[in-house]
Amino acid sequence: MEDISFLKILNSLNLGENTYILSFINKLTKLHIFLKRTLRNIKINAFNTRVVHLWFVNTNVKFILDPYAAATYYTSYMTKINNSITS
């Protein structure tokens, strides 16, 4: 897959950078983190290059900025049922 620049994509869609940013900024209701990626990495989970090279695995890094969301995520993860173990 060719690594196309962000500006080339916007130009092909006849969009300016400000129009693109305004199209989703108004829909954001809480703080978000947007990771800079190349086009070839767009379908890969959020990752840390050093961790990938050390562990040789795909990691799923989650940025949780809300304390309630962190507690909810942690609780649901720790109490989930692993069907492969219970079967």
Secondary structure, 3 states (H helix, E strand, C coil): CCCCCHHHHHHHCCCCHHHHHHHHHCCCCCCCCCCCCCHHHCCCCCCCHHHHHHHCCCCCCCCCCCHHHHHHHHHHHHCCCCHHHHC
